Amino acid sequence: RPLYHNLMKNNTYFAQYHAYFDQFLTEYLESGRCEAVIRETQALIAPYVEADPTAFCSYEDHLLAVDTLLEVCRLRAESIRGQLEGAYPATLAQQAEQPDAGVDASHVDLRALGDFDDLEAAKERQDEAAAVVE
Protein backbone atom coordinates (compact mmCIF):
# COMPACT_ATOMS: atom_id res chain seq x y z
CA ARG A 1 0.00 0.00 0.00
CA PRO A 2 2.73 2.58 0.69
CA LEU A 3 3.97 2.38 -2.90
CA TYR A 4 0.46 2.82 -4.29
CA HIS A 5 -0.32 5.77 -2.00
CA ASN A 6 2.94 7.52 -2.84
CA LEU A 7 2.36 7.03 -6.56
CA MET A 8 -1.17 8.41 -6.31
CA LYS A 9 0.19 11.60 -4.72
CA ASN A 10 1.92 12.33 -8.03
CA ASN A 11 -0.59 13.96 -10.41
CA THR A 12 1.03 12.46 -13.51
CA TYR A 13 0.90 8.91 -12.14
CA PHE A 14 -2.60 9.46 -10.78
CA ALA A 15 -3.83 10.55 -14.22
CA GLN A 16 -2.05 7.62 -15.89
CA TYR A 17 -3.63 5.20 -13.38
CA HIS A 18 -7.08 6.54 -14.25
CA ALA A 19 -6.28 6.32 -17.97
CA TYR A 20 -5.30 2.66 -17.61
CA PHE A 21 -8.49 1.89 -15.70
CA ASP A 22 -10.55 3.70 -18.33
CA GLN A 23 -8.86 1.69 -21.08
CA PHE A 24 -9.41 -1.58 -19.18
CA LEU A 25 -13.08 -0.77 -18.63
CA THR A 26 -13.67 0.30 -22.21
CA GLU A 27 -11.74 -2.44 -24.00
CA TYR A 28 -12.41 -5.42 -21.76
CA LEU A 29 -15.45 -5.03 -19.52
CA GLU A 30 -17.76 -2.58 -21.28
CA SER A 31 -16.99 -3.95 -24.74
CA GLY A 32 -18.32 -7.38 -23.79
CA ARG A 33 -14.95 -9.06 -24.25
CA CYS A 34 -14.81 -10.20 -20.61
CA GLU A 35 -18.23 -11.82 -20.83
CA ALA A 36 -17.33 -13.46 -24.13
CA VAL A 37 -14.17 -14.99 -22.65
CA ILE A 38 -16.07 -16.24 -19.59
CA ARG A 39 -18.91 -17.67 -21.71
CA GLU A 40 -16.44 -19.36 -24.09
CA THR A 41 -14.67 -20.92 -21.12
CA GLN A 42 -17.99 -21.98 -19.64
CA ALA A 43 -18.94 -23.67 -22.91
CA LEU A 44 -15.64 -25.56 -22.97
CA ILE A 45 -15.92 -26.99 -19.47
CA ALA A 46 -19.70 -27.29 -19.03
CA PRO A 47 -20.02 -30.77 -20.61
CA TYR A 48 -17.37 -32.09 -18.25
CA VAL A 49 -18.98 -30.54 -15.19
CA GLU A 50 -22.36 -31.91 -16.23
CA ALA A 51 -21.04 -35.45 -16.79
CA ASP A 52 -18.67 -35.69 -13.81
CA PRO A 53 -20.23 -37.43 -10.80
CA THR A 54 -17.26 -36.27 -8.70
CA ALA A 55 -17.50 -32.58 -9.65
CA PHE A 56 -17.06 -30.05 -6.86
CA CYS A 57 -20.51 -28.64 -7.59
CA SER A 58 -23.67 -29.56 -9.45
CA TYR A 59 -24.10 -28.48 -13.05
CA GLU A 60 -26.83 -26.04 -11.96
CA ASP A 61 -24.49 -24.54 -9.34
CA HIS A 62 -21.80 -24.23 -12.01
CA LEU A 63 -24.17 -22.26 -14.25
CA LEU A 64 -25.24 -20.06 -11.33
CA ALA A 65 -21.61 -19.41 -10.39
CA VAL A 66 -20.78 -18.24 -13.91
CA ASP A 67 -23.79 -15.92 -13.99
CA THR A 68 -22.89 -14.59 -10.53
CA LEU A 69 -19.29 -13.96 -11.58
CA LEU A 70 -20.50 -12.01 -14.61
CA GLU A 71 -22.83 -9.94 -12.42
CA VAL A 72 -19.99 -9.17 -9.99
CA CYS A 73 -17.79 -8.07 -12.91
CA ARG A 74 -20.60 -5.92 -14.35
CA LEU A 75 -21.23 -4.21 -11.02
CA ARG A 76 -17.52 -3.63 -10.36
CA ALA A 77 -17.17 -2.09 -13.81
CA GLU A 78 -20.17 0.16 -13.15
CA SER A 79 -18.69 1.21 -9.81
CA ILE A 80 -15.25 1.93 -11.22
CA ARG A 81 -16.71 3.88 -14.14
CA GLY A 82 -18.78 5.93 -11.70
CA GLN A 83 -15.73 6.61 -9.54
CA LEU A 84 -13.64 7.67 -12.54
CA GLU A 85 -16.39 10.04 -13.67
CA GLY A 86 -17.01 11.43 -10.18
CA ALA A 87 -20.53 10.02 -9.83
CA TYR A 88 -19.52 7.76 -6.92
CA PRO A 89 -17.10 8.37 -4.05
CA ALA A 90 -13.65 7.07 -4.93
CA THR A 91 -11.61 7.42 -1.75
CA LEU A 92 -12.09 5.72 1.60
CA ALA A 93 -12.78 9.11 3.17
CA GLN A 94 -15.44 9.93 0.56
CA GLN A 95 -17.01 6.50 0.98
CA ALA A 96 -17.14 6.99 4.77
CA GLU A 97 -18.87 10.36 4.25
CA GLN A 98 -21.36 8.87 1.74
CA PRO A 99 -21.86 5.23 2.76
CA ASP A 100 -25.03 4.81 0.69
CA ALA A 101 -23.54 6.23 -2.52
CA GLY A 102 -22.38 3.87 -5.21
CA VAL A 103 -23.58 0.72 -6.90
CA ASP A 104 -26.06 -1.48 -5.05
CA ALA A 105 -24.86 -5.08 -5.08
CA SER A 106 -27.09 -6.32 -2.28
CA HIS A 107 -28.83 -8.76 -4.63
CA VAL A 108 -25.59 -10.68 -5.26
CA ASP A 109 -25.04 -13.79 -3.15
CA LEU A 110 -21.30 -14.40 -3.26
CA ARG A 111 -21.84 -17.90 -1.87
CA ALA A 112 -23.05 -18.79 -5.38
CA LEU A 113 -19.41 -18.55 -6.46
CA GLY A 114 -18.65 -21.59 -4.28
CA ASP A 115 -17.84 -22.23 -0.66
CA PHE A 116 -16.58 -24.92 1.69
CA ASP A 117 -20.01 -26.57 1.83
CA ASP A 118 -19.56 -27.33 -1.87
CA LEU A 119 -16.33 -29.17 -1.08
CA GLU A 120 -18.07 -31.26 1.59
CA ALA A 121 -20.88 -32.17 -0.81
CA ALA A 122 -18.31 -32.98 -3.50
CA LYS A 123 -16.52 -35.35 -1.14
CA GLU A 124 -19.76 -37.25 -0.63
CA ARG A 125 -20.30 -37.50 -4.42
CA GLN A 126 -16.68 -38.56 -4.94
CA ASP A 127 -16.97 -41.27 -2.28
CA GLU A 128 -20.20 -42.54 -3.87
CA ALA A 129 -18.58 -42.63 -7.33
CA ALA A 130 -15.52 -44.44 -5.96
CA ALA A 131 -17.77 -47.07 -4.34
CA VAL A 132 -19.42 -47.76 -7.70
CA VAL A 133 -16.03 -48.20 -9.40
CA GLU A 134 -14.78 -50.64 -6.75
C-alpha positions as a Markdown table, in Angstrom:
| # | Residue | x | y | z |
|---|---|---|---|---|
| 1 | Arg | 0.0 | 0.0 | 0.0 |
| 2 | Pro | 2.7 | 2.6 | 0.7 |
| 3 | Leu | 4.0 | 2.4 | -2.9 |
| 4 | Tyr | 0.5 | 2.8 | -4.3 |
| 5 | His | -0.3 | 5.8 | -2.0 |
| 6 | Asn | 2.9 | 7.5 | -2.8 |
| 7 | Leu | 2.4 | 7.0 | -6.6 |
| 8 | Met | -1.2 | 8.4 | -6.3 |
| 9 | Lys | 0.2 | 11.6 | -4.7 |
| 10 | Asn | 1.9 | 12.3 | -8.0 |
| 11 | Asn | -0.6 | 14.0 | -10.4 |
| 12 | Thr | 1.0 | 12.5 | -13.5 |
| 13 | Tyr | 0.9 | 8.9 | -12.1 |
| 14 | Phe | -2.6 | 9.5 | -10.8 |
| 15 | Ala | -3.8 | 10.6 | -14.2 |
| 16 | Gln | -2.1 | 7.6 | -15.9 |
| 17 | Tyr | -3.6 | 5.2 | -13.4 |
| 18 | His | -7.1 | 6.5 | -14.3 |
| 19 | Ala | -6.3 | 6.3 | -18.0 |
| 20 | Tyr | -5.3 | 2.7 | -17.6 |
| 21 | Phe | -8.5 | 1.9 | -15.7 |
| 22 | Asp | -10.6 | 3.7 | -18.3 |
| 23 | Gln | -8.9 | 1.7 | -21.1 |
| 24 | Phe | -9.4 | -1.6 | -19.2 |
| 25 | Leu | -13.1 | -0.8 | -18.6 |
| 26 | Thr | -13.7 | 0.3 | -22.2 |
| 27 | Glu | -11.7 | -2.4 | -24.0 |
| 28 | Tyr | -12.4 | -5.4 | -21.8 |
| 29 | Leu | -15.4 | -5.0 | -19.5 |
| 30 | Glu | -17.8 | -2.6 | -21.3 |
| 31 | Ser | -17.0 | -4.0 | -24.7 |
| 32 | Gly | -18.3 | -7.4 | -23.8 |
| 33 | Arg | -15.0 | -9.1 | -24.2 |
| 34 | Cys | -14.8 | -10.2 | -20.6 |
| 35 | Glu | -18.2 | -11.8 | -20.8 |
| 36 | Ala | -17.3 | -13.5 | -24.1 |
| 37 | Val | -14.2 | -15.0 | -22.6 |
| 38 | Ile | -16.1 | -16.2 | -19.6 |
| 39 | Arg | -18.9 | -17.7 | -21.7 |
| 40 | Glu | -16.4 | -19.4 | -24.1 |
| 41 | Thr | -14.7 | -20.9 | -21.1 |
| 42 | Gln | -18.0 | -22.0 | -19.6 |
| 43 | Ala | -18.9 | -23.7 | -22.9 |
| 44 | Leu | -15.6 | -25.6 | -23.0 |
| 45 | Ile | -15.9 | -27.0 | -19.5 |
| 46 | Ala | -19.7 | -27.3 | -19.0 |
| 47 | Pro | -20.0 | -30.8 | -20.6 |
| 48 | Tyr | -17.4 | -32.1 | -18.3 |
| 49 | Val | -19.0 | -30.5 | -15.2 |
| 50 | Glu | -22.4 | -31.9 | -16.2 |
| 51 | Ala | -21.0 | -35.5 | -16.8 |
| 52 | Asp | -18.7 | -35.7 | -13.8 |
| 53 | Pro | -20.2 | -37.4 | -10.8 |
| 54 | Thr | -17.3 | -36.3 | -8.7 |
| 55 | Ala | -17.5 | -32.6 | -9.6 |
| 56 | Phe | -17.1 | -30.1 | -6.9 |
| 57 | Cys | -20.5 | -28.6 | -7.6 |
| 58 | Ser | -23.7 | -29.6 | -9.5 |
| 59 | Tyr | -24.1 | -28.5 | -13.0 |
| 60 | Glu | -26.8 | -26.0 | -12.0 |
| 61 | Asp | -24.5 | -24.5 | -9.3 |
| 62 | His | -21.8 | -24.2 | -12.0 |
| 63 | Leu | -24.2 | -22.3 | -14.3 |
| 64 | Leu | -25.2 | -20.1 | -11.3 |
| 65 | Ala | -21.6 | -19.4 | -10.4 |
| 66 | Val | -20.8 | -18.2 | -13.9 |
| 67 | Asp | -23.8 | -15.9 | -14.0 |
| 68 | Thr | -22.9 | -14.6 | -10.5 |
| 69 | Leu | -19.3 | -14.0 | -11.6 |
| 70 | Leu | -20.5 | -12.0 | -14.6 |
| 71 | Glu | -22.8 | -9.9 | -12.4 |
| 72 | Val | -20.0 | -9.2 | -10.0 |
| 73 | Cys | -17.8 | -8.1 | -12.9 |
| 74 | Arg | -20.6 | -5.9 | -14.4 |
| 75 | Leu | -21.2 | -4.2 | -11.0 |
| 76 | Arg | -17.5 | -3.6 | -10.4 |
| 77 | Ala | -17.2 | -2.1 | -13.8 |
| 78 | Glu | -20.2 | 0.2 | -13.2 |
| 79 | Ser | -18.7 | 1.2 | -9.8 |
| 80 | Ile | -15.2 | 1.9 | -11.2 |
| 81 | Arg | -16.7 | 3.9 | -14.1 |
| 82 | Gly | -18.8 | 5.9 | -11.7 |
| 83 | Gln | -15.7 | 6.6 | -9.5 |
| 84 | Leu | -13.6 | 7.7 | -12.5 |
| 85 | Glu | -16.4 | 10.0 | -13.7 |
| 86 | Gly | -17.0 | 11.4 | -10.2 |
| 87 | Ala | -20.5 | 10.0 | -9.8 |
| 88 | Tyr | -19.5 | 7.8 | -6.9 |
| 89 | Pro | -17.1 | 8.4 | -4.1 |
| 90 | Ala | -13.6 | 7.1 | -4.9 |
| 91 | Thr | -11.6 | 7.4 | -1.7 |
| 92 | Leu | -12.1 | 5.7 | 1.6 |
| 93 | Ala | -12.8 | 9.1 | 3.2 |
| 94 | Gln | -15.4 | 9.9 | 0.6 |
| 95 | Gln | -17.0 | 6.5 | 1.0 |
| 96 | Ala | -17.1 | 7.0 | 4.8 |
| 97 | Glu | -18.9 | 10.4 | 4.3 |
| 98 | Gln | -21.4 | 8.9 | 1.7 |
| 99 | Pro | -21.9 | 5.2 | 2.8 |
| 100 | Asp | -25.0 | 4.8 | 0.7 |
| 101 | Ala | -23.5 | 6.2 | -2.5 |
| 102 | Gly | -22.4 | 3.9 | -5.2 |
| 103 | Val | -23.6 | 0.7 | -6.9 |
| 104 | Asp | -26.1 | -1.5 | -5.1 |
| 105 | Ala | -24.9 | -5.1 | -5.1 |
| 106 | Ser | -27.1 | -6.3 | -2.3 |
| 107 | His | -28.8 | -8.8 | -4.6 |
| 108 | Val | -25.6 | -10.7 | -5.3 |
| 109 | Asp | -25.0 | -13.8 | -3.2 |
| 110 | Leu | -21.3 | -14.4 | -3.3 |
| 111 | Arg | -21.8 | -17.9 | -1.9 |
| 112 | Ala | -23.0 | -18.8 | -5.4 |
| 113 | Leu | -19.4 | -18.6 | -6.5 |
| 114 | Gly | -18.7 | -21.6 | -4.3 |
| 115 | Asp | -17.8 | -22.2 | -0.7 |
| 116 | Phe | -16.6 | -24.9 | 1.7 |
| 117 | Asp | -20.0 | -26.6 | 1.8 |
| 118 | Asp | -19.6 | -27.3 | -1.9 |
| 119 | Leu | -16.3 | -29.2 | -1.1 |
| 120 | Glu | -18.1 | -31.3 | 1.6 |
| 121 | Ala | -20.9 | -32.2 | -0.8 |
| 122 | Ala | -18.3 | -33.0 | -3.5 |
| 123 | Lys | -16.5 | -35.3 | -1.1 |
| 124 | Glu | -19.8 | -37.3 | -0.6 |
| 125 | Arg | -20.3 | -37.5 | -4.4 |
| 126 | Gln | -16.7 | -38.6 | -4.9 |
| 127 | Asp | -17.0 | -41.3 | -2.3 |
| 128 | Glu | -20.2 | -42.5 | -3.9 |
| 129 | Ala | -18.6 | -42.6 | -7.3 |
| 130 | Ala | -15.5 | -44.4 | -6.0 |
| 131 | Ala | -17.8 | -47.1 | -4.3 |
| 132 | Val | -19.4 | -47.8 | -7.7 |
| 133 | Val | -16.0 | -48.2 | -9.4 |
| 134 | Glu | -14.8 | -50.6 | -6.7 |
